[in-house]
């Protein structure tokens, strides 16, 4: 095997072999990657009804706390306005 034959062999492998391997790997690995991605996403999603109920309770509690905080802020503003009115008199 001389140098010209070796160069032709390397060139043929580079031109035809690498793209062929890349395409075959794409078609082999793509379904596996899709399955793995779906499995990871399904793990992250709440599937248990008990968990969903608990999450709904937490969201409800957060809304209640937010409303109470708004009321406290309004009451403090009102108190500050009253105090400034008394001090200016």
TORSE-686536 format. One line per field, with one value per atom (N, C-alpha, C): residue number from 0; residue in one letter; atom name; x, y, z. Coordinates in pm, 1 decimal, decimal comma. Layout:
% residues N
resi (NUM ...);
resn (A ...);
name (CA ...);
x (X ...);
y (Y ...);
z (Z ...);
//
This chain:
% residues 89
resi (0 0 0 1 1 1 2 2 2 3 3 3 4 4 4 5 5 5 6 6 6 7 7 7 8 8 8 9 9 9 10 10 10 11 11 11 12 12 12 13 13 13 14 14 14 15 15 15 16 16 16 17 17 17 18 18 18 19 19 19 20 20 20 21 21 21 22 22 22 23 23 23 24 24 24 25 25 25 26 26 26 27 27 27 28 28 28 29 29 29 30 30 30 31 31 31 32 32 32 33 33 33 34 34 34 35 35 35 36 36 36 37 37 37 38 38 38 39 39 39 40 40 40 41 41 41 42 42 42 43 43 43 44 44 44 45 45 45 46 46 46 47 47 47 48 48 48 49 49 49 50 50 50 51 51 51 52 52 52 53 53 53 54 54 54 55 55 55 56 56 56 57 57 57 58 58 58 59 59 59 60 60 60 61 61 61 62 62 62 63 63 63 64 64 64 65 65 65 66 66 66 67 67 67 68 68 68 69 69 69 70 70 70 71 71 71 72 72 72 73 73 73 74 74 74 75 75 75 76 76 76 77 77 77 78 78 78 79 79 79 80 80 80 81 81 81 82 82 82 83 83 83 84 84 84 85 85 85 86 86 86 87 87 87 88 88 88);
resn (X X X X X X X X X X X X X X X X X X X X X X X X X X X X X X X X X X X X X X X X X X X X X X X X X X X X X X X X X X X X X X X X X X X X X X X X X X X X X X X X X X X X X X X X X X X X X X X X X X X X X X X X X X X X X X X X X X X X X X X X X X X X X X X X X X X X X X X X X X X X X X X X X X X X X X X X X X X X X X X X X X X X X X X X X X X X X X X X X X X X X X X X X X X X X X X X X X X X X X X X X X X X X X X X X X X X X X X X X X X X X X X X X X X X X X X X X X X X X X X X X X X X X X X X X X X X X X X X X X X X X X X X X X X);
name (N CA C N CA C N CA C N CA C N CA C N CA C N CA C N CA C N CA C N CA C N CA C N CA C N CA C N CA C N CA C N CA C N CA C N CA C N CA C N CA C N CA C N CA C N CA C N CA C N CA C N CA C N CA C N CA C N CA C N CA C N CA C N CA C N CA C N CA C N CA C N CA C N CA C N CA C N CA C N CA C N CA C N CA C N CA C N CA C N CA C N CA C N CA C N CA C N CA C N CA C N CA C N CA C N CA C N CA C N CA C N CA C N CA C N CA C N CA C N CA C N CA C N CA C N CA C N CA C N CA C N CA C N CA C N CA C N CA C N CA C N CA C N CA C N CA C N CA C N CA C N CA C N CA C N CA C N CA C N CA C N CA C N CA C N CA C N CA C N CA C N CA C N CA C N CA C N CA C);
x (85,2 0,0 90,0 75,0 159,5 87,5 151,6 99,4 -24,4 -28,0 -145,1 -269,9 -257,5 -371,2 -419,6 -328,0 -362,4 -435,4 -388,4 -453,6 -594,2 -609,2 -741,8 -836,2 -786,5 -867,7 -912,9 -821,9 -856,4 -956,3 -937,2 -1028,2 -1167,1 -1175,7 -1304,7 -1376,9 -1303,1 -1364,6 -1414,1 -1335,3 -1374,1 -1496,4 -1498,8 -1607,0 -1735,9 -1727,8 -1849,7 -1877,8 -1776,3 -1795,0 -1847,6 -1788,4 -1829,0 -1972,9 -2015,4 -2156,6 -2252,5 -2213,4 -2299,6 -2316,1 -2207,2 -2214,0 -2297,7 -2280,0 -2355,6 -2505,5 -2543,3 -2685,8 -2744,1 -2670,4 -2723,2 -2734,0 -2638,7 -2646,9 -2764,5 -2789,9 -2903,1 -3033,9 -3050,9 -3175,8 -3186,8 -3076,2 -3078,2 -3098,5 -3025,7 -3027,8 -3147,2 -3204,1 -3314,5 -3435,1 -3482,8 -3595,3 -3559,1 -3435,9 -3395,8 -3391,7 -3339,7 -3334,3 -3474,7 -3566,2 -3704,9 -3768,3 -3744,5 -3799,7 -3742,8 -3614,4 -3551,6 -3606,7 -3623,0 -3676,7 -3819,3 -3902,1 -4039,2 -4041,8 -3952,0 -3947,1 -3908,9 -3812,2 -3770,9 -3884,1 -3953,6 -4065,2 -4180,3 -4206,1 -4315,4 -4282,5 -4154,6 -4114,8 -4137,4 -4110,9 -4124,6 -4269,4 -4360,2 -4500,5 -4568,0 -4650,3 -4722,4 -4829,0 -4817,3 -4911,6 -5006,2 -4968,1 -5048,8 -5162,7 -5285,0 -5396,5 -5374,9 -5312,9 -5283,9 -5185,8 -5086,2 -4987,9 -5052,5 -5138,9 -5208,4 -5298,7 -5366,7 -5453,0 -5370,1 -5256,9 -5168,6 -5116,0 -5081,5 -5034,1 -5143,4 -5267,0 -5379,0 -5399,3 -5385,4 -5398,1 -5289,0 -5168,2 -5058,1 -5080,8 -5129,5 -5158,2 -5268,0 -5369,2 -5478,4 -5426,1 -5342,4 -5285,1 -5198,9 -5126,0 -5042,4 -5128,9 -5242,3 -5333,0 -5390,9 -5428,2 -5482,8 -5378,5 -5255,4 -5148,5 -5125,0 -5129,7 -5112,3 -5221,6 -5346,1 -5457,5 -5442,2 -5404,7 -5385,7 -5272,9 -5168,1 -5057,5 -5101,3 -5183,7 -5236,3 -5319,2 -5402,1 -5483,6 -5395,8 -5291,4 -5200,6 -5130,4 -5090,5 -5024,8 -5122,6 -5246,5 -5347,5 -5375,1 -5383,4 -5408,2 -5291,2 -5170,2 -5053,5 -5050,9 -5087,2 -5095,5 -5199,4 -5315,0 -5422,1 -5376,2 -5309,0 -5259,2 -5155,7 -5070,0 -4968,8 -5034,5 -5140,6 -5212,7 -5279,1 -5339,8 -5402,9 -5299,0 -5187,8 -5081,9 -5027,3 -5008,8 -4957,5 -5060,1 -5187,5 -5291,8 -5297,7 -5273,3 -5275,5 -5152,6 -5037,2 -4914,2 -4915,9 -4980,8 -4983,1 -5084,7 -5176,3 -5280,4 -5229,5);
y (-116,9 0,0 123,5 201,8 320,3 442,1 553,5 676,0 728,0 716,0 764,4 684,6 554,8 470,2 502,2 523,4 556,8 690,9 787,2 918,6 906,9 828,0 807,7 738,8 642,8 572,0 666,2 746,6 842,4 945,2 991,0 1087,2 1027,1 903,9 837,4 818,6 779,2 763,0 897,5 1001,1 1134,0 1185,7 1170,4 1226,2 1146,9 1013,3 932,8 869,4 833,6 759,7 844,0 961,0 1046,0 1093,9 1145,6 1184,4 1066,0 948,7 830,8 792,1 796,0 764,8 870,1 997,2 1104,0 1089,0 1059,8 1041,3 920,9 811,4 692,8 715,9 784,8 814,9 906,9 1000,7 1092,0 1014,2 923,3 848,0 744,9 701,2 605,9 679,0 787,8 855,1 948,7 999,1 1094,2 1034,7 915,2 858,7 833,7 790,5 767,7 898,6 1003,5 1133,8 1187,0 1164,8 1208,0 1134,4 1004,1 926,2 971,8 998,4 1043,1 1179,6 1269,5 1402,7 1392,8 1311,0 1293,2 1234,9 1142,4 1082,8 1187,1 1271,5 1376,3 1474,4 1513,0 1607,1 1546,5 1419,5 1356,3 1345,3 1334,8 1330,1 1465,5 1572,9 1707,7 1750,2 1696,4 1736,4 1669,0 1743,6 1680,5 1585,0 1458,7 1359,9 1310,7 1324,8 1275,3 1372,2 1323,5 1412,1 1475,3 1400,9 1454,2 1571,0 1555,5 1662,2 1784,7 1762,2 1873,8 1947,3 1871,4 1932,0 2016,5 1963,9 2037,1 2164,5 2155,1 2272,1 2377,7 2335,1 2429,0 2497,1 2421,1 2480,2 2583,8 2553,1 2648,4 2776,1 2761,2 2878,9 2964,1 2897,4 2968,5 3044,5 2979,4 3043,2 3162,9 3151,2 3261,7 3380,2 3354,0 3462,0 3531,6 3454,4 3511,1 3599,4 3550,9 3629,1 3757,9 3750,6 3870,2 3973,2 3926,2 4017,7 4081,5 4002,7 4057,3 4159,6 4134,3 4228,5 4360,7 4353,4 4475,4 4555,2 4484,6 4553,4 4620,6 4551,4 4610,0 4734,3 4729,8 4845,7 4962,8 4934,7 5040,7 5098,7 5012,5 5059,7 5145,0 5106,8 5184,3 5320,3 5323,6 5451,7 5543,3 5485,1 5562,0 5617,3 5532,1 5574,2 5685,7 5673,5 5776,7 5908,0 5901,0 6022,0 6087,4 6007,5 6061,2 6126,7 6059,7 6113,0 6243,8 6251,0 6375,2 6486,9 6455,4 6553,9 6607,1 6520,4 6559,5 6645,7 6608,3 6681,8 6821,2 6835,8 6965,8 7061,3 7009,5 7095,1 7173,8);
z (0,0 0,0 0,0 -101,6 -110,1 -53,4 -53,6 8,5 -63,1 -195,9 -271,9 -236,7 -224,1 -189,2 -47,9 41,9 179,0 185,8 111,3 108,0 49,3 -57,8 -119,0 -20,6 53,7 152,2 263,8 314,3 419,9 367,9 245,4 184,6 165,7 121,4 101,3 234,3 337,2 469,5 520,8 501,2 548,5 474,6 341,9 261,2 276,9 279,2 282,4 418,5 490,2 614,8 728,3 749,4 861,3 846,7 730,4 718,0 733,0 683,0 695,8 842,9 918,2 1061,3 1134,0 1096,5 1162,0 1135,9 1012,8 981,8 1054,1 1054,5 1122,4 1272,7 1331,9 1474,4 1504,1 1413,2 1433,0 1435,7 1342,1 1335,9 1448,0 1501,2 1612,2 1744,8 1764,7 1893,8 1911,5 1804,5 1817,7 1891,4 1856,0 1933,5 2079,6 2105,3 2244,4 2321,4 2260,2 2325,3 2352,0 2257,7 2275,5 2393,8 2404,0 2515,1 2649,7 2653,8 2777,8 2817,8 2720,8 2749,0 2802,4 2740,9 2788,1 2929,3 2957,4 3091,2 3195,8 3163,0 3256,9 3279,9 3173,4 3187,6 3266,4 3248,1 3322,7 3470,8 3503,6 3644,3 3709,0 3635,9 3690,6 3707,6 3628,8 3636,7 3756,3 3828,5 3939,7 3886,3 3919,5 3868,4 3976,9 4099,7 4209,3 4240,2 4251,5 4289,1 4427,1 4517,1 4650,1 4640,4 4555,5 4535,7 4470,7 4373,1 4308,0 4407,1 4494,4 4595,8 4692,6 4733,4 4825,7 4759,6 4632,9 4558,9 4548,8 4526,2 4520,3 4655,9 4764,7 4898,6 4922,9 4881,8 4900,0 4818,5 4696,4 4614,0 4677,0 4729,7 4796,3 4918,9 4997,2 5114,7 5076,9 4968,6 4923,2 4881,7 4817,3 4778,8 4901,2 5001,3 5124,3 5192,7 5200,2 5262,7 5184,6 5052,0 4970,1 4994,5 5006,0 5033,1 5172,2 5270,8 5405,2 5408,2 5333,1 5326,7 5263,9 5160,5 5098,5 5198,4 5275,6 5376,7 5481,6 5524,6 5623,7 5568,7 5443,4 5382,1 5375,2 5335,1 5328,7 5467,5 5568,2 5704,4 5753,8 5721,5 5763,5 5693,5 5565,3 5494,1 5559,0 5589,1 5651,2 5786,9 5865,2 5995,3 5979,9 5879,3 5855,8 5814,2 5733,0 5692,6 5813,6 5899,3 6019,3 6110,0 6126,1 6212,1 6154,8 6023,8 5965,1 5975,6 5972,3 5989,9 6132,1 6227,9 6369,5 6399,1 6344,8 6371,4 6307,8 6192,7 6125,5 6188,1 6266,3 6328,5 6442,4);
//
